[in-house]
Amino acid sequence: MVDWNLAVATATRLVRPGPEVSREGARAVVSELRRHAKASEEHVRGFTRMQPDRPSESDTPVLVVDRPGWVRANVAGFRELLSPLLEKVQERRSGSPGGAVLGAVGGKVTGVEVGMLLSFLASRVLGQYETFAPATRELPGGADGSGRLLLVAPNIVHVERELEVDPHDFRLWVCLHEETHRTQFAAVPWLRDHIQGEIQSFLGETDMDPSTLLERLREAAQSLSGSRAQSAEGTEQTAETERAGIAELVQTPTQREILGRLTAVMSLLEGHADYVMDGVGPEVVPSVAEIREKFQKRRATGAGRLDQALRKLLGLDAKLRQYREGERFVRAVVEDLGMDGFNRVWTSPNTLPTKSEISRPADWVARMRS
């Protein structure tokens, strides 16, 4: 279904070169990012009052990578996560006439498409905690085969130059966000398995029957056409309708339920990381207010027309909403219940906020008090 080697080759060929940095300068950036990542552990754990439940999780490696390195890491993660779905497709194809030929051709096409998307993303990601990362020769995983923390050095340098902010402060600020993600999974032992279970349930619901998929695509196209017609007539649309796209509309009802839960937990994780990086910031990042102001403006207005179209297609606009809505949820709950009260969110899957509770934090607080 996907020629992963071709995806890597395509992405590394198309990805833009990073900013010009001397060899000595590059070494200094890498060294500083590693120091900041280590220092961030104590800052984040002290602020959040979250301590690793599994020592091996806190020992996951910090890898400072370039853009091709980020591509290779993510392809390895995709292969790991999507393997059950790809095996399901392979089984169906093996029993159909010409399945092997179609699979080979389709895999090449999909490999190029995946590579093109990764080349676009590879120049934009500053850092990433890879939750399901498998160990490879080039990019080792954690001591128990768990996650790893990636910091994309050329992108960090590019953004700090673009924003004209203090580079040392900006690098620590980025590390605080990513270290928060590592702390979340280190301190909450059930979190990884819960998310992986939800993703596998989502993939397991995927109907690979072409006629069923075609029918859903028709329904989706009619739904989108109807929405555009209503909009042209001046009829009000809900926020959910405006955000809907082909990918969401062709999902089964069960998949939409699962996606709602995944959206809620990802909003929580991203919003919590944003809240922590700004909460710790004033003590250790002197220019945090300037960095946040400029970074938010860049998020909102820094993209050209093509960039904006690709961001919408890839769902990156939805990810930015997750940051904002999740951060508002965390802030509201901490102001109401304090940090220890907020940390009840990590008790079990049942205490995670729902998608509606992310938008209405008071509802989650009321549920916890009942």
Buried (B, 14 or more C-beta within 10 A) or exposed (E): BBBBEBBBBBBBEBBEEBBEBEEEEBEEBBEBBBBBBEBBBEBBBEBBEBEBBBEEBBEBBBBBBBBBBBBBBBBBBBBBBBEEBBEBBEEEBEEEEEBEEEBEEBBBEBBBEBBEBBBBBBBBBBBBBBBBBBBEEEBBBBBEEBBBBBBBBBBBBBBBEEBEBBBBBBBBBBBBBBBBBBBBBBBBEEBBEBBBEBBBBBBEBBEEEEEEEEEBEEEBEEBBEEBEEEEEEEEEEEEEBEBBEEEBBBBBEEBEBBBEBBBBBBBBBBBBBBBBBBBBBEEBBEBBEBBBEBBEEEEEEBBEEEEBEBBBBEBBBBEBBBBBBBBBBBBBBBEBBEBEBBBBBBEEBEEBBBBEBBBBBEBBBEEBEE
